[in-house]
Amino acid sequence: MKKLTPRAVVALTNAFLLLVVAVIGAVCFFPTVAPAAGIETRVHYRGRSENGISPMFNVYWGTEEVKSILDILDEYEVKVTFFIGGSWADDNAPLVKEIAERGHEIGTHGYFHKDQDKLSYEDNYREIQTSAEFLARASGKAITLFAPPSGAYSENTVNAADALNMQTILWSKDTIDWRDKDEDICYRRATEHAAAGDLVLMHPMAHTVKALPRILATYKEKGLNVITVSENIGE
């Protein structure tokens, strides 16, 4: 075997060091590797509050209902979290700003209400990032929470949210008000066995607006304080 010259040894060493630097750079600037923690441990289905409960509204429709919800929340002097779809926000930017100015928290619900569990990491990243950037511009506040449309997510979804420094949010109580258009059913699902730490999913529907004052009054009777999702999960 031919012996390497000192110059060849130096060249090989430099090439190896360049390869190491390239690998480190790729890891730092393109965070596609999943964190060590399991996927379920990185998704919030409920909060940690000892006496707080979080009504949260997923918004892709219902502009007039959103306005009514804001007035009811003001009447009861509570602040909640709105997960807003980018395509709706694009048509209702002044209302997004108003939601923020009235003291409520804004999270992203994606841009086009896609099934995020079927998207690649890159497409998940793009869907979340695009909506979050638009909402941040419209509201003047940083967006740190992401609620997957239909609750559909995969490891790619959670990894993309993590890379964007966002918490992935699901729910512990679902009113299913988009399907069952009944005020009493909405009220029952939002309040039955309600407990501290609950994340309660609702939408801007006419019957939900009618049920909301009863829901908020019942939470107060149960000794539950209405708080934002970030407050509930301890952010």
C-alpha positions as CSV (number, residue, x, y, z in Angstrom):
1,M,0.0,0.0,0.0
2,K,1.4,3.4,-1.0
3,K,2.3,5.7,1.9
4,L,0.5,9.0,2.0
5,T,2.6,12.1,1.8
6,P,2.3,14.8,4.5
7,R,0.5,17.1,2.0
8,A,-2.1,14.3,1.2
9,V,-2.7,13.8,5.0
10,V,-3.4,17.5,5.4
11,A,-5.7,17.5,2.4
12,L,-7.7,14.5,3.8
13,T,-7.9,16.1,7.2
14,N,-9.2,19.4,5.9
15,A,-11.8,17.6,3.7
16,F,-13.0,15.7,6.8
17,L,-13.3,18.9,8.8
18,L,-15.3,20.5,6.0
19,L,-17.7,17.6,6.0
20,V,-18.2,17.8,9.7
21,V,-18.9,21.6,9.5
22,A,-21.4,21.0,6.6
23,V,-23.3,18.4,8.6
24,I,-23.5,20.6,11.7
25,G,-24.7,23.5,9.6
26,A,-27.4,21.4,8.0
27,V,-28.7,20.3,11.4
28,C,-28.7,23.9,12.8
29,F,-30.4,25.6,9.9
30,F,-32.8,22.9,8.8
31,P,-34.4,21.4,11.9
32,T,-36.1,18.4,10.4
33,V,-35.1,15.8,13.0
34,A,-37.7,15.0,15.6
35,P,-36.9,15.9,19.2
36,A,-36.3,13.1,21.6
37,A,-39.6,13.4,23.3
38,G,-42.5,11.3,22.0
39,I,-45.1,13.0,19.8
40,E,-48.0,12.7,22.4
41,T,-45.9,14.5,25.0
42,R,-45.6,17.5,22.7
43,V,-49.3,17.9,22.1
44,H,-51.5,19.7,24.7
45,Y,-55.0,18.1,25.2
46,R,-55.5,20.0,28.4
47,G,-53.8,22.6,30.6
48,R,-52.2,22.6,34.1
49,S,-54.2,25.4,35.8
50,E,-55.6,24.5,39.2
51,N,-58.7,26.7,38.8
52,G,-58.8,27.9,35.2
53,I,-60.7,26.7,32.1
54,S,-60.1,27.8,28.5
55,P,-63.0,28.2,26.0
56,M,-61.3,28.5,22.6
57,F,-62.8,29.3,19.2
58,N,-61.6,27.9,15.9
59,V,-62.4,30.5,13.2
60,Y,-62.8,29.9,9.5
61,W,-66.3,31.4,9.2
62,G,-68.9,33.3,11.2
63,T,-67.7,36.9,11.0
64,E,-70.9,38.3,12.5
65,E,-70.8,35.6,15.2
66,V,-67.3,36.5,16.1
67,K,-68.4,40.1,16.7
68,S,-71.2,38.9,19.0
69,I,-68.8,36.6,20.9
70,L,-66.4,39.5,21.5
71,D,-69.3,41.5,23.0
72,I,-70.3,38.7,25.3
73,L,-66.8,38.1,26.5
74,D,-66.5,41.8,27.3
75,E,-69.7,41.7,29.2
76,Y,-68.3,38.8,31.4
77,E,-64.9,40.5,31.5
78,V,-63.0,37.4,30.4
79,K,-60.2,36.8,27.8
80,V,-60.0,33.7,25.6
81,T,-58.0,32.3,22.7
82,F,-59.1,32.4,19.1
83,F,-57.4,30.0,16.7
84,I,-57.8,31.8,13.3
85,G,-57.5,30.4,9.8
86,G,-55.3,32.4,7.5
87,S,-57.7,32.5,4.6
88,W,-60.5,33.9,6.9
89,A,-58.0,36.4,8.4
90,D,-57.0,37.6,4.9
91,D,-60.6,38.7,4.4
92,N,-61.1,40.0,7.9
93,A,-57.8,41.6,8.9
94,P,-59.5,44.6,10.8
95,L,-61.4,42.1,12.9
96,V,-58.3,40.1,13.7
97,K,-56.7,43.4,14.9
98,E,-59.8,44.1,17.0
99,I,-59.7,40.7,18.6
100,A,-56.1,41.4,19.7
101,E,-56.9,44.9,20.8
102,R,-59.7,43.7,23.0
103,G,-57.2,41.6,24.9
104,H,-57.7,38.1,23.5
105,E,-55.1,35.6,22.5
106,I,-54.6,34.6,18.9
107,G,-53.3,31.3,17.6
108,T,-53.1,29.9,14.1
109,H,-55.5,27.3,12.7
110,G,-53.5,26.9,9.5
111,Y,-54.1,28.8,6.3
112,F,-56.4,26.7,4.1
113,H,-57.8,24.2,6.7
114,K,-55.8,21.3,5.3
115,D,-55.6,17.8,6.7
116,Q,-52.1,18.4,8.2
117,D,-51.6,14.7,9.0
118,K,-51.4,14.0,5.3
119,L,-48.8,16.7,4.6
120,S,-45.0,16.4,4.4
121,Y,-42.8,18.2,7.0
122,E,-42.1,21.0,4.4
123,D,-45.8,21.5,3.6
124,N,-46.8,21.4,7.3
125,Y,-44.1,24.0,8.0
126,R,-45.3,26.2,5.1
127,E,-48.9,26.0,6.1
128,I,-48.3,26.9,9.7
129,Q,-45.7,29.6,9.0
130,T,-47.7,31.4,6.3
131,S,-50.8,31.7,8.5
132,A,-48.8,32.7,11.6
133,E,-46.9,35.4,9.8
134,F,-50.1,36.9,8.4
135,L,-51.8,36.8,11.8
136,A,-48.8,38.4,13.5
137,R,-48.9,41.3,11.0
138,A,-52.7,41.7,11.3
139,S,-52.8,41.5,15.1
140,G,-49.4,43.1,16.0
141,K,-48.7,40.1,18.3
142,A,-46.4,37.1,18.1
143,I,-48.2,33.8,17.4
144,T,-47.0,30.9,19.6
145,L,-50.0,28.5,19.4
146,F,-51.1,26.2,16.6
147,A,-54.4,24.2,16.5
148,P,-54.4,21.6,13.7
149,P,-57.6,21.7,11.6
150,S,-59.9,18.9,12.5
151,G,-57.4,17.8,15.2
152,A,-55.5,16.0,12.5
153,Y,-51.7,15.9,13.0
154,S,-48.7,13.6,12.5
155,E,-45.1,13.7,13.7
156,N,-44.3,15.9,10.7
157,T,-47.0,18.4,11.9
158,V,-45.7,18.5,15.5
159,N,-42.0,18.7,14.4
160,A,-42.9,21.7,12.1
161,A,-44.7,23.5,14.9
162,D,-41.8,22.8,17.2
163,A,-39.3,24.2,14.6
164,L,-41.5,27.4,14.5
165,N,-41.5,27.6,18.3
166,M,-45.2,26.9,18.5
167,Q,-47.1,24.7,20.9
168,T,-49.6,22.3,19.3
169,I,-53.0,22.5,20.9
170,L,-55.9,20.0,20.8
171,W,-58.8,19.9,23.3
172,S,-60.2,18.0,26.3
173,K,-63.9,19.0,25.7
174,D,-65.5,19.3,22.2
175,T,-68.9,20.9,21.8
176,I,-69.1,19.7,18.2
177,D,-71.2,22.8,17.6
178,W,-70.3,22.8,13.9
179,R,-72.3,19.6,13.4
180,D,-75.0,19.6,16.1
181,K,-76.6,23.0,15.8
182,D,-78.4,23.0,19.1
183,E,-77.9,25.6,21.9
184,D,-78.7,23.2,24.7
185,I,-76.4,20.5,23.4
186,C,-73.6,23.0,23.0
187,Y,-74.1,24.2,26.6
188,R,-74.2,20.7,28.0
189,R,-71.0,19.6,26.2
190,A,-69.2,22.7,27.3
191,T,-70.1,22.5,31.0
192,E,-70.8,18.8,31.9
193,H,-68.0,17.6,34.2
194,A,-66.1,20.8,33.4
195,A,-62.9,20.9,35.4
196,A,-59.8,23.0,35.9
197,G,-57.3,22.6,33.0
198,D,-60.0,21.9,30.4
199,L,-59.6,23.2,26.9
200,V,-63.1,23.6,25.5
201,L,-63.5,23.7,21.7
202,M,-66.1,25.9,20.1
203,H,-66.8,27.7,16.8
204,P,-68.5,30.9,15.8
205,M,-72.0,29.5,15.3
206,A,-75.4,31.2,16.0
207,H,-76.4,28.6,18.6
208,T,-73.0,28.8,20.2
209,V,-73.4,32.5,20.6
210,K,-76.8,31.9,22.3
211,A,-75.3,29.3,24.7
212,L,-72.1,31.3,25.5
213,P,-73.6,33.5,28.4
214,R,-74.9,30.4,30.1
215,I,-71.6,28.6,29.6
216,L,-69.6,31.4,31.1
217,A,-72.1,31.8,34.0
218,T,-71.8,28.1,34.8
219,Y,-68.0,28.2,34.8
220,K,-68.2,31.0,37.4
221,E,-70.7,29.1,39.5
222,K,-68.3,26.1,39.5
223,G,-65.5,28.3,40.7
224,L,-63.6,28.1,37.4
225,N,-61.8,31.1,36.0
226,V,-61.8,31.7,32.3
227,I,-58.2,32.0,31.1
228,T,-56.3,31.9,27.8
229,V,-54.8,28.7,26.5
230,S,-51.3,30.0,27.2
231,E,-52.1,30.7,30.7
232,N,-53.7,27.3,31.1
233,I,-50.8,25.3,29.7
234,G,-48.3,27.3,31.7
235,E,-46.6,29.3,28.9
